[in-house]
Amino acid sequence: MENSDAAAKGKRVRDCFWLWGHEAGAHNNGWALPGLSRMTPVEAGFYMGVPRVIMVRYDDKPAPPYGQYALPFTALEEVVWSIVGAAGTTGSEERQATLDLRNTLPRMSGVMMDDFFKNAAPTTPDGLAVLSVEELRQVRAQLAGGGRPLDLWVVLYDHQLALPVGDHLAQCDKVSFWTWKAVDLKDLEQNFAKVEALAPAAGKVLGCYMWDYGQGKPMPIDWMEAQCELGLRWLREGRIEGMIFLATCIGDLGLETVEWTRAWIARVGGERLVSAR
């Protein structure tokens, strides 16, 4: 597949934007945020002007089955739901519950594997990732069935680029790339080139933190602007298919980066992407 089909289809920039979703209050503890959030993923979608949400289980919430919880997500334009949650948690029950959402969410287009790779070189064949390559093939077979095929998404961090992840990435339709510490955004361009080499066939999506989770402090506005403008340039060039803003559960804390991003989305979102090919 091409690295990006957004421009070829004449999409608006906003059509390529996603929010990373967690249950309301998921980050209230442990990240040094300046307050307690009450915003739900769907509320965040409307507030930020981004009607596409990637919903990821965090601290085992929400608990499956998801049918009632997922109902408000039908108001969104597109939804991706996790089969591997935060901290790499998964299980057959969770994966099946997500697949069952095809009956609830007609605009569900894929599934996400969060925190999928381990952060150190593996010492055993199964020590690299949450699921083996063979297990991913089985997951892909499940995604291809059910009457509506779903894309397989995965998270890849900058500090994982030296790991032997190529065979796993080859099973994925979308690779979302994240820079864990704001200070390392200075290396984003060269690191993204490594992602392109590791996963030449997969669609690429740029993950953008609105809080510096890696260092537990506010994301500097200049780095927020830099990653957003670079992502917009890559969208125009067809190097990426989309951008993800993390996370819905910090949208109501009055963070400067959130409000800056909201205004930026409103400013650039209506632009039509024109294919350069």
Residue pairs with C-beta under 8 A, 6 or more apart in sequence:
1 173
1 201
1 202
1 203
2 8
2 238
3 196
3 203
3 204
3 238
3 239
3 240
3 241
4 203
4 204
4 235
4 238
4 239
4 240
4 241
5 203
5 241
6 15
6 16
6 235
6 238
6 241
6 242
6 273
7 235
7 236
7 238
7 273
7 274
7 275
7 276
7 277
8 238
8 275
8 277
10 272
10 273
10 274
10 275
11 272
11 273
12 269
12 270
12 271
12 272
12 273
13 232
13 235
13 268
13 269
13 270
13 271
13 272
13 273
14 49
14 50
14 265
14 269
14 270
15 52
16 235
16 241
16 242
16 243
16 273
17 50
17 52
17 242
17 243
17 244
17 245
17 265
17 269
18 50
18 52
18 53
18 54
18 80
18 205
18 242
18 243
18 244
18 245
19 41
19 44
19 45
19 48
19 50
19 52
19 53
19 54
19 244
19 245
19 246
19 247
19 248
20 53
20 54
20 56
20 207
20 244
20 245
20 246
20 247
20 248
21 41
21 44
21 53
21 54
21 55
21 56
21 247
21 248
21 249
22 41
22 55
22 56
22 58
22 86
22 247
22 248
22 249
23 40
23 41
23 58
23 61
23 62
23 249
24 37
24 38
24 39
24 40
24 41
24 249
25 36
25 37
25 38
25 249
26 58
26 59
26 61
26 247
26 249
27 33
27 37
27 58
27 247
27 249
27 250
28 36
28 37
28 249
31 211
31 213
31 216
32 216
32 217
33 211
33 250
33 253
34 253
34 254
34 255
35 253
35 254
37 249
37 250
37 251
37 252
37 253
38 252
39 47
39 248
39 249
39 251
39 252
40 72
40 248
41 53
41 55
41 73
41 248
41 249
42 53
42 72
42 73
42 75
42 76
43 248
43 251
44 50
44 53
44 248
44 249
44 251
45 51
45 52
45 53
45 76
45 248
47 251
47 252
47 262
48 245
48 251
48 258
48 261
48 262
48 265
49 262
49 265
49 266
49 269
50 245
50 265
51 75
51 76
51 77
51 78
52 76
52 77
52 78
52 79
53 73
53 76
53 78
53 79
53 80
53 248
54 79
54 80
54 81
54 82
54 112
54 153
54 244
55 70
55 73
55 79
55 80
55 81
55 82
56 82
56 85
56 86
56 112
56 114
57 82
57 85
57 86
57 89
57 94
58 85
58 86
59 86
60 85
60 89
62 69
64 93
64 94
64 97
64 98
65 97
65 100
66 81
66 97
66 98
66 100
66 101
66 104
67 100
67 101
67 104
70 79
70 81
70 101
70 104
70 105
71 104
73 79
73 105
74 104
74 105
74 106
74 107
76 107
77 107
78 107
78 108
78 109
79 105
79 107
79 108
79 109
80 108
80 109
80 110
80 111
80 112
80 151
80 153
81 98
81 101
81 105
81 108
81 111
81 112
82 98
82 111
82 112
82 113
82 114
83 90
83 94
83 95
83 98
83 99
83 111
83 112
83 113
83 139
84 90
84 112
84 113
84 114
84 115
84 116
84 130
84 131
85 94
85 114
85 115
86 114
86 115
87 114
87 115
88 114
88 115
88 116
88 118
88 130
90 113
90 130
90 131
95 139
95 142
98 111
99 111
99 142
99 143
99 146
99 150
101 108
102 108
102 146
102 147
102 148
102 150
108 150
109 150
109 151
110 150
110 151
110 152
110 153
110 173
110 174
111 143
111 150
111 151
111 152
111 153
112 153
112 154
112 155
112 176
113 130
113 131
113 152
113 153
113 154
113 155
113 172
114 155
115 130
115 155
116 129
116 130
116 131
116 154
116 155
116 156
116 168
117 128
117 129
117 130
117 155
117 156
117 157
117 160
117 163
117 165
117 168
118 127
118 128
118 129
118 163
119 157
119 159
119 160
121 163
122 128
122 163
122 164
125 132
126 132
128 163
128 164
128 165
128 168
129 165
129 168
131 139
133 167
133 168
133 171
136 152
136 168
136 171
136 172
137 171
139 152
139 171
140 152
140 171
143 149
143 150
143 151
143 152
151 173
151 174
152 171
152 172
152 173
152 174
153 172
153 173
153 174
153 175
153 176
153 205
154 168
154 169
154 172
154 174
154 175
154 176
155 176
155 178
155 207
156 165
156 169
156 175
156 176
156 177
156 178
156 195
156 198
156 199
157 177
157 178
157 179
157 180
158 177
158 178
158 179
158 180
158 184
158 187
158 188
158 191
159 180
161 191
161 194
161 195
161 198
165 198
166 198
166 199
169 175
169 198
169 199
169 202
170 199
170 201
170 202
172 199
172 202
173 202
173 203
174 202
174 203
174 204
174 205
174 241
175 195
175 199
175 202
175 203
175 204
175 205
176 204
176 205
176 206
176 207
176 244
177 191
177 192
177 195
177 204
177 205
177 206
177 207
178 207
178 209
178 246
179 185
179 187
179 188
179 191
179 207
179 209
179 227
180 213
180 214
181 212
181 214
181 215
182 209
182 212
182 214
182 215
182 219
182 220
182 223
183 215
184 191
184 214
185 223
185 226
185 227
188 226
188 227
188 230
189 230
192 204
192 206
192 234
192 239
195 204
196 204
196 239
203 240
203 241
203 242
204 239
204 240
204 241
205 240
205 241
205 242
205 243
205 244
206 227
206 230
206 231
206 234
206 240
206 242
206 243
206 244
207 243
207 244
207 246
208 224
208 227
208 228
208 231
208 243
208 244
208 245
208 246
208 261
209 219
209 246
210 219
210 224
210 245
210 246
210 247
210 250
210 255
210 257
210 258
210 261
211 217
211 218
211 219
211 246
211 247
211 250
211 255
211 257
212 218
212 219
212 220
218 255
218 256
218 257
219 257
221 256
221 257
221 260
224 257
224 260
224 261
225 260
225 264
228 243
228 261
228 264
231 240
231 243
232 243
232 268
234 240
235 241
235 242
235 243
235 273
236 273
236 276
237 276
238 275
238 276
238 277
245 261
250 258
251 258
